[in-house]
């Protein structure tokens, strides 16, 4: 799943979280770190500066998905 160029971040995040929640109901387990990394890895290039800022300023391993 990748973010589309014209997609709003809120819409993409909502879609991704819907998939994650569906997978969790099927027994899959995910940490916030795994979800955070997936979100940052699949954003479009226009969010690169935000991803870098997050990676530099926060410990992604302990960051909650809501952050």
Secondary structure, 3 states (H helix, E strand, C coil): CCCCCCCCHHHHHHHHHHHHHHHHHCCCCCCHHHHHHHHHHHCCHHHHHHHHHHHHHCCCCCCCCCC
